[in-house]
Amino acid sequence: MKMDNDADIRLSGVGKTFGRGENAVRAIGDATLDMKRGDFISLLGPSGCGKTTLLRIIAGLEQPTEGEVLVRGRPVWNGEKRSAEATRPISMMFQEARLFPWFTVAENVALPLRLRGVNRAEREERAFALCETVGLKGFERMRPSALSGGMRQRASLARALITGPQVLLLDEPFGALDAMTRDTLNLELMSVCQQARVTTILVTHSITEAAFLSDRVVVLAPRPARITEVVEMPFERPRSLDLQRRTEFQDMLVHLRASLTGDH
């Protein structure tokens, strides 16, 4: 299937079933979606509906039972084999920071470059620059244990961006943080993604977070996960937290909540 020239990701009839026979559980059913370069899309749905499974399929960490995922025109899977070429532009960030405690912040951030054989001087230069971008200037030589939860997630975000990914997948990265820290990091995330024109897919339970960050919100029904609505966010960029107090934003939250519960 040929993608549009400006499309980064295409899901075509993607489905996923775990197990066989009577024990089979259908987690995702017939997910079809196009994402253009620079899009910020949120996958919004109730707990256990298959959002993370769908994200893992896009990342090439799970193989779909049926359908196809294309990243920049390249299939993520060729039969049973995952395509390294298709998944190379992808970076993923998880809810837990997953930093190595024996590495400094800069060393954790630079780890993907180290695994790619980049020399130490270049790794350090790029890690320090990204630490400054995400608000960690002055903390580069510290260990993760000395950081707050929000600062560890800043380091995790910097690590996800260090390779200059074209696609950024986020699995509830700020879900465990307090509301003020979460707001701050969401503003920084939005700014970084816009500047780099990274195609971003966020898994979230938060209706407010999805509406505030996204160009489009993809609403998923409970298992098997299926797309029930794709909602355009008509809010101009750049956005500030003041947007959340506007009547049209509150109206959008009401619409998304109704879409989630089927109360249209």
Residue pairs with C-beta under 8 A, 6 or more apart in sequence:
1 10
1 12
1 68
1 70
2 73
3 10
3 34
3 70
3 72
3 73
4 34
4 36
6 36
6 37
7 34
7 35
7 36
7 37
8 35
8 36
8 37
8 39
8 71
8 72
8 166
8 167
8 199
9 33
9 34
9 35
9 58
9 69
9 70
9 71
9 72
9 167
9 199
9 201
10 33
10 34
10 35
10 68
10 69
10 70
11 31
11 32
11 33
11 34
11 54
11 58
11 67
11 68
11 69
12 32
12 67
12 68
12 69
12 70
13 30
13 31
13 32
13 66
13 67
13 68
14 28
14 30
14 31
14 32
14 54
14 57
14 64
14 66
14 67
14 68
14 69
15 26
15 28
15 29
15 30
15 31
15 64
15 65
15 66
15 67
15 224
16 26
16 27
16 28
16 50
16 53
16 54
16 57
16 62
16 64
16 65
17 24
17 25
17 26
17 27
17 65
18 24
18 25
18 27
19 25
25 223
26 223
26 224
27 50
27 53
27 223
27 224
27 225
28 50
28 53
28 54
28 57
28 64
28 224
28 225
28 226
29 224
29 225
29 226
30 67
30 226
31 54
31 67
31 225
31 226
31 227
32 67
32 227
33 218
33 227
33 230
35 41
35 199
35 201
36 199
37 166
37 197
37 199
38 194
38 197
38 198
38 199
39 199
39 200
39 215
39 216
40 190
40 193
40 200
40 202
40 213
40 214
40 215
41 200
41 201
41 202
41 214
41 215
41 216
41 217
41 218
42 201
42 202
42 203
42 204
42 209
42 210
42 213
42 214
42 216
42 217
42 218
43 51
43 54
43 55
43 201
43 202
43 203
43 204
43 218
43 220
44 51
44 204
44 205
44 207
44 210
44 217
44 218
44 219
44 220
44 256
44 260
45 51
45 205
45 219
45 220
45 221
45 222
45 225
45 260
46 205
46 222
46 260
47 205
48 222
48 223
49 220
49 221
49 222
49 223
49 225
50 220
50 223
50 224
50 225
51 203
51 220
51 225
52 171
52 203
53 62
53 225
54 220
54 225
55 92
55 169
55 171
55 201
55 203
56 62
57 63
57 64
57 69
57 76
58 69
58 71
58 76
58 90
58 167
58 169
58 201
59 87
59 90
59 92
59 169
60 69
60 76
60 77
60 82
60 83
60 86
60 87
60 90
61 92
63 77
63 80
63 82
64 77
68 75
68 76
68 77
69 75
69 76
69 77
70 76
70 86
71 86
71 87
71 89
71 90
71 167
72 86
72 89
72 166
74 83
74 85
74 86
75 83
75 86
76 82
76 83
76 86
76 87
77 83
89 165
89 166
89 167
90 165
90 166
90 167
90 168
90 169
91 112
91 160
91 161
91 163
91 165
91 167
91 168
91 169
92 160
92 168
92 169
92 170
92 171
93 156
93 157
93 159
93 160
93 168
93 169
93 170
93 171
93 173
94 156
94 171
94 173
95 171
95 172
95 173
95 175
95 176
96 176
97 144
97 149
97 152
97 153
97 155
97 156
98 156
99 105
99 108
99 144
99 152
99 155
99 156
99 159
100 107
100 108
100 111
100 144
101 143
101 144
101 145
102 143
103 111
103 143
103 144
104 140
104 141
104 142
104 143
105 131
105 136
105 139
105 140
105 141
105 142
105 143
105 144
105 147
105 155
106 124
106 127
106 128
106 131
106 140
106 141
107 127
108 144
108 155
108 159
109 127
109 130
109 131
109 155
109 158
109 159
109 162
110 118
110 123
110 124
110 126
110 127
110 159
110 162
111 159
112 159
112 162
112 163
113 122
113 123
113 126
113 127
113 162
113 163
114 123
116 163
126 162
127 140
127 158
127 162
128 140
130 158
130 161
130 162
131 137
131 139
131 140
131 155
131 158
133 158
133 161
133 192
134 154
134 155
134 157
134 158
134 188
134 192
135 154
135 188
136 151
136 154
136 155
136 158
139 146
139 147
139 151
144 152
144 155
147 155
148 181
149 176
149 177
149 181
150 177
150 178
150 181
150 184
150 185
153 173
153 174
153 177
153 185
154 185
154 188
156 173
157 173
157 185
157 188
157 189
157 192
160 168
161 168
161 192
161 196
161 198
164 196
165 198
166 198
166 199
167 198
167 199
167 200
167 201
168 193
168 198
168 199
168 200
168 201
169 200
169 201
170 189
170 200
170 201
170 202
170 203
171 203
172 203
172 204
172 205
173 185
173 189
173 202
174 181
174 182
174 185
174 186
174 209
175 204
175 205
175 206
177 185
182 209
183 241
186 209
186 212
186 213
187 240
187 241
189 213
190 213
190 238
190 239
191 238
192 198
193 200
194 237
194 238
202 209
202 210
202 213
202 214
204 210
207 253
207 256
207 257
207 260
208 244
208 253
210 217
210 256
211 217
211 233
211 249
211 252
211 253
211 256
212 239
212 243
212 244
212 249
214 233
215 232
215 233
216 230
216 231
216 232
216 233
217 230
217 231
217 233
217 256
218 227
218 229
218 230
219 227
219 228
219 229
219 230
219 231
219 256
219 259
219 260
220 226
220 227
220 228
221 227
221 228
221 262
228 259
228 262
229 259
231 252
231 255
231 256
231 259
233 252
234 248
235 243
235 248
235 249
243 249
244 250
257 263
258 264
